[in-house]
Amino acid sequence: MSIERIQYLSKKSTFYEDLYDIIWKIGDNKKIVKDDYHNLSIGLFNTPCAGFGDIIVCKSFYDYLNQWYPTSKVSICTTSPQKYDDLGIKGNIYKLYNKYNNQDSECIDYHHLILKKKIKFDIIIIIPIINKSFQINTFKKLIPYANVFNTFTISEYNGEFPPYTFPIGVGKGQLGLFFHDFKRKKQNLIKGPYALVYIQPSPEWGVHSRSCFKSYLEMICKLYSKKNRKLQMILPEWIINDINESNHFYYQIKNIISRYYDNWDIIYQDKTSCRLLNSKNKNCLTFRGDILPQKREIFISLMEDSIKDILVTGDQSLTDVLSCCKNKKRIWYQIAPWKKGLAFNLSKELPNHHYSTFKTSCGSLKSINNDIKWINFLKKYDFRIKGKQRMDNILKGTNIINQNIKLKNDLIHIIENSRFLETAQKKINKLHL
């Protein structure tokens, strides 16, 4: 290992956190070989925070690593193994326990957790970082041997709490999105034509959830009522519940539908149904509240079989549509308050200015003739290209620096214990083999 290379990278650092990147920059000119990852133990640490998106992004990275480095052993340590099981996800999955009770814990900080499984990892990856910047000293309370050269972080899409080892998302400096090559599993739950809506409720996702659905509903009714006298719409359960519980929301929905369809049916989770608009005419819009949720492979099939205009939200639902359906869908997107960065960059990169505002991202008649060609976007923002390069560099750098354990430990000590960048740079400049 070249001490000069380390000192050069240190001098080039603009911010203190840039010193953490030395591990994956020291081998960026070297080709990865099997010895860089053979028998390596990689642990993915995942504490989901509401829903299944954080679990799917972790499982996606898990699949990437197993494909890229087949002789490594990859494991997932999570507070919610039951959710993995609910989705039919199998693998090396170990439970992280809350120190204070045995229940699954949402959005919990790592220093409140313990890992009872006796296993030691060569590489640790926190996926994804949620709500706050990652602090290595806090994480050491869970994994005492964690340090800046064996512990790495992955953001949410366009995460707001850098720095990250893997900043994923769209725009300058981002490593792309988690795309997949799906093996299709045909669904037999519903026959077309049907629309698919998968968005989240208020207040968790801001005040715009009902407005989002109404915008999409109006657009769909306007576009499809003349050519599809009978149309179904798969909805998350919260929309059905809100219609039942809020007179105001009910009359708003009724007013939209009645301008285009003479009949309106709702089918509930227990398969019971009711008719809220009743006419002798045969045209009908049916809300299906009995389909979701589904395991992922069925959900992907539901996406594929739906009509062209689809409404989704979150990180993985968006990339799942792109992965499975590419140019077959016109994607409408519910912007979460903490996902404005992703929406803004999508609006620039596609381009589609309707993604830049809550008012038009869920459905707008003004842009129904704008068929976006996703091919160039998919090539530019496929994480499997830039993300693999970053991961290769981490493994190469780990192999290089492990060849001199004393130098490695000295370097880690300097980076983790110096207060200022200039102080650390001076200490690193004095290091010798």
Beta strands, then each sheet from edge to edge (+ up, - down):
strand 1: 41-46
strand 2: 73-78
strand 3: 93-98
strand 4: 113-115
strand 5: 123-126
strand 6: 151-153
strand 7: 194-198
strand 8: 230-234
strand 9: 263-267
strand 10: 273-277
strand 11: 284-288
strand 12: 309-313
strand 13: 330-334
sheet 1: 4+ 3- 2- 1- 5- 6-
sheet 2: 10+ 9- 11- 8- 7- 12- 13-
end
